[in-house]
């Protein structure tokens, strides 16, 4: 125990004891009035020293004119007062120990995350094995202040050399203002639609790949750097949730011939002085069903380029329920994203070799996914199986340099070894317009959440 705390404890105990004594001495049947006044002066001096010790940690030095009179008759503590003194000292020590334990217990650290191992064989490309480790760091500083961060370690080949690529997926601090509002800042999963924020971890995603609107070159943001506010409220049986944010805006691709007009959402630094504003509002009329609307507005052109604004909107629907007639769980999800970027002239001087180029820059895409797991089947093997199918598509603007609309149909079979451990097998039928080669692919993946 800290000696300073012990000193304060003893002095406080003595103060409490003298307080009891003062009450007793105030009645003349115990001691003469003169002796009471002397003890009162002694108590006041002791109290002043305790107050000084609380403030500075050092006892107050008596001044030359400070005198403490000694009573003519020594006052003896009664048995009841002695017990009271001992109880005060015990309470002080116990409270100090509880406070120390409370400080230790209020801060909690946890490592979660997931890991994957996979195999991909796509027509027109070499087959490949892959592995990924994604730890998630969770730190509860106290009941209101929280931190979360995710780091992704993935094997990559760069110019023929094997490397381990490390990416910071998100890192943010949240403060629980009250039951309805949480504030946060940092890099966070963008609350746009369902997949990016809730479904993308490999052990949660029903298929080994992401749907087209959220994949590489997709239409919706996956993460943002900025500030957010989120929460929820219940109105009778209906529940509402919301999330709004201000972040660095996406970057309009203006210099690459094949990607001109697309949006780059890795917004670690903003390209102009304007910020993106967005959010999502969801409503759950029943616990099994949720409908959501998402949006983001931003100025996306870099300084020096003509003014270009972008509006992205999305709608989503999910329905997850155990259906007794089917003897299992049905998981249905659908999302659609609309991207409208103002018209601009790319490579106006023709110095990049593909301009001047202007087109109506509107894109849209979405997916519909259905999964079924016979969780009540009498066979344990069938109870662990899950059947999944997904149709996804993306449509690009006519006249764009990357004008290749795409549609895919994927069938998957999952086997759940544990609630957060799954082995997936999937076959994807892919079709790109104006592309003679098929985009069919076969996937195997093992994912573990921890």
C-alpha positions in Angstrom: 0.0 0.0 0.0 1.2 3.5 -0.8 2.6 5.1 2.4 1.0 8.4 1.6 -2.4 6.7 1.3 -1.8 4.9 4.6 -1.0 8.2 6.3 -4.2 9.8 5.0 -6.1 6.7 6.1 -4.8 6.9 9.7 -5.3 10.6 10.0 -8.8 10.3 8.6 -9.5 7.5 11.1 -8.2 9.7 13.9 -10.3 12.5 12.7 -13.4 10.3 12.8 -12.5 9.2 16.2 -12.0 12.7 17.5 -15.4 13.6 16.0 -17.0 10.9 18.1 -15.0 12.2 21.1 -16.2 15.7 20.4 -19.8 14.6 20.5 -19.2 12.8 23.7 -17.3 15.6 25.3 -20.0 18.2 24.4 -22.0 16.8 27.3 -20.6 18.0 30.6 -21.3 14.7 32.4 -18.1 13.2 30.9 -15.5 16.0 31.3 -15.3 19.6 32.4 -16.1 22.3 29.8 -12.5 23.6 29.9 -11.1 20.1 28.9 -13.6 20.0 26.1 -12.4 23.2 24.6 -8.8 22.0 24.8 -9.7 18.8 22.9 -11.6 20.8 20.4 -8.4 22.9 19.6 -6.5 19.7 19.2 -9.0 18.3 16.8 -9.0 21.5 14.7 -5.2 21.4 14.4 -5.3 17.7 13.4 -8.0 18.4 10.8 -5.9 21.2 9.3 -3.0 18.8 9.0 -5.2 16.2 7.3 -6.5 18.7 4.8 -2.9 19.8 4.0 -1.8 16.2 3.6 -4.7 15.5 1.1 -3.5 18.5 -1.0 0.3 18.2 -0.9 1.0 14.8 0.5 3.2 16.4 3.2 2.2 17.1 6.8 1.7 20.8 7.7 4.6 22.2 9.7 3.4 24.0 12.9 4.0 27.7 13.0 5.7 29.3 16.0 2.3 30.7 17.2 0.6 27.4 16.8 0.2 25.9 20.2 -1.7 22.8 21.2 -2.8 22.7 24.8 -2.6 19.4 26.7 -5.6 18.6 28.7 -5.1 18.4 32.4 -6.8 15.0 32.5 -6.1 12.3 29.9 -9.2 11.3 28.0 -9.7 7.6 27.7 -11.5 6.1 24.7 -14.5 4.0 25.5 -14.7 0.5 24.1 -17.4 1.6 21.6 -15.2 4.5 20.3 -12.2 2.2 20.0 -14.3 -0.2 17.8 -15.5 2.8 15.8 -11.9 3.9 15.2 -10.8 0.4 14.1 -13.9 0.2 11.8 -13.0 3.5 10.1 -9.4 2.4 9.5 -10.7 -0.9 8.1 -13.2 0.8 5.8 -10.5 3.2 4.4 -8.2 0.4 3.6 -10.9 -1.7 2.0 -12.2 1.2 -0.1 -8.7 1.9 -1.3 -8.2 -1.7 -2.3 -11.6 -1.8 -4.1 -10.7 1.4 -6.0 -7.4 0.0 -7.1 -9.1 -3.2 -8.3 -11.8 -1.2 -10.1 -9.2 0.7 -12.0 -7.6 -2.5 -13.1 -10.9 -4.2 -14.1 -12.2 -1.2 -16.0 -9.5 -1.6 -18.7 -9.8 -4.8 -20.8 -7.9 -5.9 -23.8 -9.0 -8.6 -26.3 -7.5 -10.0 -29.5 -10.1 -11.4 -32.0 -10.2 -11.7 -35.8 -10.1 -14.4 -38.4 -7.8 -16.4 -40.7 -8.2 -18.0 -44.1 -6.6 -20.5 -46.4 -7.8 -20.8 -49.9 -7.5 -22.1 -53.5 -8.7 -20.3 -56.6 -8.8 -21.7 -60.2 -10.2 -19.2 -62.7 -10.3 -19.6 -66.4 -7.7 -17.6 -68.2 -5.5 -17.3 -65.1 -3.1 -19.5 -63.2 -4.5 -21.4 -60.2 -3.3 -20.2 -56.9 -3.2 -21.0 -53.1 -3.6 -18.1 -50.7 -3.5 -17.4 -47.0 -4.5 -14.5 -44.8 -4.4 -13.5 -41.1 -6.6 -10.7 -39.9 -6.2 -9.9 -36.1 -8.7 -7.5 -34.5 -7.6 -5.6 -31.4 -10.3 -4.6 -29.0 -9.6 -2.4 -26.0 -12.1 -1.3 -23.5 -10.6 1.6 -21.6 -13.7 2.0 -19.4 -17.5 1.5 -19.7 -17.7 4.4 -22.2 -14.4 4.6 -24.1 -13.6 1.8 -26.6 -10.9 1.2 -29.2 -10.9 -1.2 -32.1 -8.4 -1.9 -34.8 -7.9 -4.5 -37.6 -4.7 -5.4 -39.4 -4.6 -7.6 -42.5 -1.6 -9.8 -43.3 -1.8 -11.2 -46.8 0.6 -13.0 -49.1 1.2 -11.2 -52.4 3.5 -11.4 -55.5 4.9 -8.1 -56.5 7.0 -8.1 -59.7 7.7 -11.8 -59.3 8.8 -11.5 -55.7 6.8 -12.9 -52.8 5.9 -10.5 -50.1 3.7 -10.2 -47.1 1.4 -7.2 -47.5 0.2 -5.5 -44.4 -2.9 -3.2 -44.4 -4.6 -1.3 -41.7 -8.2 -2.1 -42.3 -9.6 0.1 -39.6 -8.5 1.8 -36.3 -10.9 4.0 -34.4 -11.9 5.2 -30.9 -15.5 5.3 -29.8 -17.2 7.1 -27.0 -20.6 6.0 -25.7 -22.3 9.3 -25.1 -25.6 7.7 -23.9 -27.9 4.8 -24.8 -28.7 6.3 -28.2 -25.5 8.0 -29.4 -22.0 6.7 -29.9 -19.3 9.1 -31.2 -16.1 7.9 -32.9 -13.2 9.0 -35.0 -10.4 7.3 -37.0 -10.5 4.8 -39.8 -13.7 2.9 -39.7 -15.8 0.5 -41.8 -18.1 2.7 -43.8 -21.7 2.4 -42.8 -22.9 2.0 -46.3 -25.1 -1.0 -47.1 -24.7 -4.4 -45.3 -21.7 -6.2 -46.8 -18.8 -3.8 -46.1 -19.6 -3.2 -42.5 -21.2 -6.5 -41.4 -20.6 -9.3 -43.8 -17.1 -9.0 -45.3 -15.1 -11.1 -42.7 -14.4 -14.5 -44.4 -16.0 -16.6 -41.7 -19.2 -14.5 -42.0 -19.3 -14.1 -45.7 -21.2 -17.0 -47.2 -19.0 -17.2 -50.3 -15.3 -17.0 -50.8 -15.4 -13.7 -52.8 -17.1 -10.3 -52.5 -20.1 -9.3 -54.6 -19.3 -7.0 -57.5 -20.5 -3.6 -56.0 -18.0 -4.2 -53.1 -15.1 -5.8 -54.9 -12.1 -4.3 -56.5 -13.3 -1.4 -58.7 -16.7 -1.5 -57.0 -19.3 1.2 -56.5 -19.5 1.5 -52.7 -16.9 2.5 -50.1 -15.6 -0.1 -47.7 -13.7 2.1 -45.2 -13.4 5.8 -44.5 -11.2 8.1 -42.4 -13.0 10.7 -40.4 -15.7 11.2 -37.7 -18.9 9.3 -37.2 -22.0 9.2 -35.0 -24.3 6.2 -34.7 -26.9 4.6 -32.5 -30.4 3.2 -32.4 -33.9 3.6 -30.9 -37.0 1.5 -30.4 -40.5 2.7 -31.1 -42.8 0.1 -29.7 -42.0 -3.1 -31.5 -40.1 -1.4 -34.4 -36.4 -0.7 -34.1 -34.4 2.0 -35.9 -30.6 2.3 -36.3 -28.6 5.1 -37.8 -25.0 6.0 -38.7 -23.7 9.3 -40.1 -20.2 10.3 -40.9 -17.9 13.0 -42.3 -14.7 11.7 -44.0 -12.1 12.3 -46.6 -13.8 12.1 -50.0 -13.1 9.5 -52.7 -10.7 10.3 -55.5 -11.9 10.6 -59.1 -9.6 8.7 -61.4 -8.5 11.2 -64.1 -5.1 10.0 -65.3 -5.6 6.3 -66.2 -7.0 5.4 -69.6 -8.8 2.2 -68.6 -10.2 3.5 -65.3 -11.1 7.2 -66.1 -14.2 8.2 -64.3 -14.1 5.5 -61.6 -13.9 6.4 -57.9 -11.0 5.4 -55.6 -12.2 5.0 -52.1 -8.8 4.6 -50.3 -9.2 8.1 -48.9 -6.2 8.3 -46.5 -5.7 11.9 -47.6 -8.3 14.1 -49.1 -7.7 15.4 -52.6 -9.5 18.7 -52.1 -10.8 20.9 -49.2 -14.3 19.3 -49.3 -15.3 16.3 -47.3 -17.6 13.4 -48.0 -20.9 13.2 -46.0 -22.8 10.0 -45.7 -24.7 7.5 -43.6 -27.2 4.7 -43.4 -30.6 4.5 -41.7 -32.1 1.0 -41.0 -35.5 -0.1 -39.8 -36.4 -3.5 -38.3 -40.2 -3.9 -38.4 -39.7 -7.4 -36.9 -36.4 -8.8 -35.5 -35.8 -11.1 -38.5 -36.1 -8.3 -41.1 -34.2 -5.1 -41.8 -34.5 -2.5 -44.6 -31.8 0.1 -45.1 -31.0 3.2 -47.1 -27.5 4.5 -47.5 -26.0 7.6 -49.2 -22.7 9.5 -49.7 -22.1 12.9 -51.3 -18.7 14.3 -52.1 -16.6 16.5 -54.3 -14.3 14.0 -55.9 -12.1 15.8 -58.4 -8.6 16.9 -57.4 -7.6 20.6 -57.1 -6.9 22.0 -60.5 -9.4 19.7 -62.3 -12.9 20.9 -63.1 -15.5 20.7 -60.4 -17.0 17.2 -60.2 -19.5 16.0 -57.5 -20.6 12.4 -56.9 -23.7 11.0 -55.3 -23.8 7.4 -54.2 -27.0 5.8 -52.9 -27.8 2.3 -51.9 -30.7 0.2 -50.6 -30.5 -3.1 -48.8 -32.8 -5.8 -47.4 -32.1 -8.8 -45.2 -34.3 -11.5 -43.8 -32.9 -14.2 -41.5 -35.2 -16.7 -39.8 -35.6 -20.3 -38.8 -38.6 -21.7 -40.7 -40.1 -24.8 -39.1 -41.7 -26.0 -42.3 -38.2 -26.1 -43.9 -36.5 -27.5 -40.8 -33.7 -24.9 -41.0 -32.5 -21.3 -41.2 -33.1 -19.2 -44.3 -30.7 -16.2 -44.9 -31.8 -13.9 -47.7 -30.0 -10.6 -48.5 -30.1 -8.1 -51.4 -28.3 -4.8 -52.0 -28.3 -2.3 -54.9 -25.9 0.6 -55.3 -26.3 3.6 -57.6 -23.4 5.9 -58.5 -23.9 9.2 -60.2 -20.7 11.2 -61.0 -21.0 14.6 -62.7 -19.8 14.6 -66.3 -16.3 15.7 -66.9 -13.8 15.9 -69.7 -10.9 13.5 -69.2 -7.5 14.2 -70.7 -8.8 17.4 -72.3 -5.5 18.2 -74.1 -4.9 14.6 -75.3 -1.6 14.5 -73.5 -2.4 11.1 -71.8 -3.3 9.5 -75.1 -7.0 8.7 -74.6 -8.8 12.1 -74.6 -10.5 14.3 -74.8 -13.1 11.9 -73.4 -16.6 12.8 -72.0 -19.4 10.4 -71.1 -22.5 10.1 -68.9 -20.9 8.7 -65.7 -23.7 6.8 -64.1 -23.2 3.2 -62.8 -25.2 0.7 -60.8 -25.0 -2.8 -59.6 -26.1 -5.1 -56.9 -26.6 -8.7 -55.7 -29.2 -11.1 -54.4 -28.1 -13.9 -52.1 -30.0 -16.9 -50.6 -28.6 -19.4 -48.1 -30.3 -22.3 -46.4 -29.0 -24.5 -43.6 -31.0 -27.6 -42.4 -30.2 -27.0 -38.8 -32.9 -29.3 -37.4 -32.2 -32.3 -39.7 -31.7 -35.6 -37.9 -28.4 -36.2 -39.6 -25.5 -34.4 -38.0 -23.7 -34.1 -41.4 -26.7 -32.4 -43.0 -27.1 -30.1 -40.0 -23.6 -28.8 -40.7 -24.1 -28.1 -44.4 -25.2 -24.8 -45.8 -26.3 -24.3 -49.4 -25.7 -20.8 -50.9 -26.4 -19.1 -54.2 -25.7 -15.5 -55.3 -26.4 -13.5 -58.4 -24.5 -10.2 -58.8 -24.0 -7.7 -61.5 -22.5 -4.3 -62.4 -23.4 -2.0 -65.3 -21.1 0.7 -66.5 -21.8 3.8 -68.5 -21.8 3.7 -72.3 -18.6 5.4 -73.7 -16.5 4.8 -70.6 -13.0 3.3 -71.3 -13.8 0.4 -69.0 -17.2 -0.3 -70.5 -17.6 -3.9 -69.7 -20.8 -4.9 -68.0 -20.6 -8.0 -65.9 -22.9 -10.6 -64.5 -22.1 -13.6 -62.3 -24.0 -16.6 -60.8 -22.3 -18.5 -57.9 -23.2 -21.7 -56.2 -21.7 -22.6 -52.9 -21.6 -25.5 -50.4 -20.4 -24.8 -46.8 -19.6 -27.2 -44.1 -19.5 -25.8 -40.5 -17.0 -27.5 -38.3 -17.8 -25.1 -35.4 -20.0 -21.9 -35.1 -17.1 -19.8 -36.4 -15.1 -22.3 -38.5 -16.3 -23.2 -42.0 -15.0 -24.9 -45.1 -16.4 -23.5 -48.4 -16.6 -24.8 -51.9 -18.0 -22.6 -54.7 -18.3 -22.5 -58.4 -18.9 -19.2 -60.2 -20.3 -18.7 -63.7 -19.0 -15.3 -64.9 -19.9 -13.3 -68.1 -18.3 -10.1 -69.2 -19.8 -8.4 -72.2 -17.3 -7.8 -75.1 -15.1 -10.4 -73.6 -14.6 -13.7 -75.5 -13.1 -15.5 -72.5 -15.3 -17.0 -69.8 -14.9 -15.8 -66.3 -15.8 -19.1 -64.6 -13.9 -19.9 -61.4 -13.7 -22.6 -58.7 -13.0 -21.8 -55.1 -12.0 -23.6 -52.0 -11.7 -21.8 -48.7 -11.3 -22.5 -45.0 -12.1 -19.7 -42.6 -11.7 -19.5 -38.8 -13.1 -16.7 -36.6 -11.5 -16.3 -33.2 
